Amino acid sequence: MAMTSTTLTSTTLFTSVVEEKELVIEIEEGRQLQLKSASILPDQKKSKPVTLLLVAGGLATPLCSLHSQASLFQWSLDLVASSADSPLRLIARGGSIHCVGRWLGDAQTVPAPAPA
């Protein structure tokens, strides 16, 4: 009896705090980074907004602005970056922002279980 194999795609959680210093994320060949949300840290009670910026080609593009006074503590992102976008550069202006997402890819071939 022949064995078959199944290709599985692994998913790994990504979490990082982006500060005013540039965060550089390297994306390996065959992988993608999907950023799902950005939020202000719980102890961050400032009167000014905190803005998450994506830096590409020398330009900084705002992805979201979070503000504790406006009760805007979290923002849903739908940003997917691949190795062609690497390195991904993020900066938070005005404070720190916690970003959450997941790594996609890294396909592995796993043998199918043998019949009983």
Secondary structure, DSSP 8 states (H G I E B T S, - for coil): ----EEEEEEEEEEEEEE-SS-EEE---TTEEEEEEEEEE-TT---SS-EEEEEEETTEEEEEEEEBGGGTB-EEEEEEEEEGGG-SEEEEEESS-EEEEEEEEEEEEEEE-----
